[in-house]
Amino acid sequence: MANLPKTQMVTLIICNDCQHAFVTEMPLIEEVHQIVCIHCESVMTTNKDQCCVYCSYGSEKYPKMQLWDILRSSLDSS
């Protein structure tokens, strides 16, 4: 069996209003387009050029995007 690439399932979100950082789990099934800061309750929405709030504000991209980046880099190196 081939070694499957590892993806991060948690990300550190930094609120763009109060700069509070909090860790959250990312779902596998669907992208999330809004997230509420647990400190100031500001609602963060997906940036226009991103697929979800994790790619917009997180330390790690959404898991599907992580896999896409791994696939793209392996195709570029072959």
C-alpha positions in Angstrom: 0.0 0.0 0.0 1.3 3.4 -0.9 2.1 6.0 1.7 -0.7 8.5 1.8 0.2 12.2 2.4 -0.6 13.6 5.8 -3.0 16.5 6.1 -3.6 18.7 9.1 -7.1 18.5 10.5 -6.7 21.4 13.0 -5.8 25.0 12.3 -5.0 28.1 14.2 -7.5 30.9 13.3 -6.5 34.5 14.0 -9.4 36.9 14.3 -8.9 39.9 12.0 -10.8 42.1 14.4 -9.3 41.4 17.9 -6.2 39.3 16.8 -7.3 36.5 19.2 -5.9 33.1 18.2 -7.9 29.9 18.6 -7.5 26.3 17.5 -10.4 24.7 15.6 -10.9 21.3 13.9 -11.6 21.3 10.2 -14.4 19.1 8.8 -13.6 16.8 5.9 -17.0 16.9 4.3 -17.7 20.5 3.5 -16.0 23.9 3.4 -17.0 26.4 6.1 -17.7 30.0 4.9 -18.3 31.7 8.3 -16.7 31.3 11.6 -17.2 33.2 14.9 -14.3 34.4 17.0 -14.6 32.8 20.4 -13.2 35.9 22.0 -15.0 38.9 20.5 -17.8 37.1 18.6 -16.9 38.8 15.4 -18.1 36.8 12.3 -15.4 36.1 9.8 -16.4 35.2 6.3 -14.4 33.7 3.5 -12.1 36.1 1.6 -13.1 36.6 -2.0 -10.1 34.8 -3.4 -10.2 31.8 -1.0 -12.5 28.7 -0.8 -13.2 28.8 2.9 -12.4 30.5 6.3 -9.6 28.1 7.0 -7.8 29.1 3.8 -8.6 32.8 4.6 -7.6 33.0 8.2 -6.1 29.7 9.3 -2.5 28.5 9.8 -3.4 25.4 7.6 -5.4 25.2 4.4 -8.6 23.3 4.2 -7.7 19.5 4.0 -8.9 19.2 0.4 -6.7 22.1 -0.6 -3.7 20.6 1.2 -4.1 17.4 -0.8 -4.5 19.4 -4.0 -1.2 21.2 -3.2 0.5 17.9 -2.6 -0.8 16.5 -5.9 0.2 19.6 -7.8 3.8 19.5 -6.4 4.2 15.8 -7.2 3.1 16.4 -10.8 5.4 19.4 -11.1 8.4 17.3 -9.9 7.8 14.5 -12.3 
